[in-house]
Amino acid sequence: MSTRTVLHEADIARALTRISHEILESNKGPENLVILGIPTRGVTLANRVAALVSDFGGLPVPVGSLDVTMYRDDLHRNPTRAPQPTQIPPGGIDGKTVVLVDDVLFSGRSIRAALDALQHIGRPAAVRLATLVDRGHRELPIRPDFVGKNLPSAREERVNVRLAEIDGLEEVTIES
Amino acid sequence: MRHLLDTKTLGREEALRILDVAEDMADTQRREIKKLPTLRGKTVVNLFFEDSTRTRISFEAAAKRLSADVINFSAKGSSVSKGESLQDTAQTLQAMGADAVVIRHGASGAPRTLATSGWITAGVVNAGDGTHEHPTQALLDAFTMRKRTFGDDSRGRDLAGLRVTIVGDILHSRVARSNVWLLDTLGADVTLVAPPTLVPQDVSAWPVRVLYDLDEAIADGCDALMMLRIQLERMNAAYFPTEREYSRRWGLDATRLAALGTGSMVMHPGPMNRGLEISADAADSPRSTVLEQVTNGVSVRMAVLYLLLAGATDEREDAR
């Protein structure tokens, strides 16, 4: 088994900065944006992206979290997961452009679940997807709009994202 | 979690897990679309050998909000009135493909028999058995106390130091028993108040303080005052002289409500006998949590069904 670090602290910071600029560029400004993270690490990343977007755009952008546990299609294949809190900003998501933020994009099934969950909360004008790492192997027709790093990987390999707020260090590693 | 049979053997971690998942379920119930797709394709059978309105409806609502299919079975007008045994009833449900059985039975221990007999592989939830336990009621009471005390900051907290006084028919009350064990596990201090005839004999082995005078208990102060229903259907022996006397000495009337600190909540598991154990003033006061308890009951039962049914069970893992 070997472990290789593919992103260091500075790389993660640069990737998030670039993603934040791209979000502003594609949205033509910070208006009407809502940024939602998918627990656990997606929420941490969403908070950072929202802070950067607010900073670059000059307008505070609402941020929240969207738990997808209860919408997953693989619940009965795994031990019971505890759901995480969902926090939708007070303005809601109706008519807004929602940017979903996740740490690793893999099969696309979490995002499928997230789209279902969103539909139960409101009707956004558009939904975009930002991910720190895209490791391929999609099982559904889902693609990210904003990617930190494309990381070609074998299906058996493990991609770990570690963030200071949760894990005490900043890195992305790949285990094979 | 495989079954939920009692709170006596429910550990602190497991209890907090149920309460925390219930918080998430409660959040989803504030959305425009309350239904979650989580238990699609699962079947929950409500097997009720005793009359019940709110518990059965609450379980039914919980199962439906999670998209499970619900089959209601009540003993009246069923094959049970033709003399079918619990075993045959259970095996019939098994043959129909029940994934969870919610059972209320007049005999203490019936849910445990169902869970351990090997008749069925479904998860069993005790919805009240005889004078033994009613675990989901205790969980929703604890959830309500935690929510009133800590508000949005409830997740992960127990009830350490909370003073809870339970008043009324302790002898026949499965709600009181379940509450005593769960509240003790969660660190609360429990006081029981009842006429001496309605205190169980084995109460000295319970982690509680027993008083016989409600005014004394109210003067001591408490954070939650839980009034139990006088179960008129079980009052076949003379436990107290008259209802009026009970009401005067152990009922929560306007005077006692005024003597109770404004910070204490008034709880009742329902259905209430207004004017007997609880006055209308108390039941309708802002300190009363009666309707919150009903709302929270659905969230707590959603959490229990979720934890019972959503994950892979051992058998199902073996089958793959």
Interface residues (C-beta under 8 A of the other chain):
Chain A: D67 M70 Y71 L75 H76 R77 N78 P79 T80 R81 A82 P83 Q84 P85 T86 D116 Q119 H120 I121 G122
Chain B: M1 R17 D20 V21 E23 D24 M25 D27 T28 R31 E32 I33 K35 L36 P37 T38 L66 R155 Y306 L307 A310 G311 A312 R316 R320
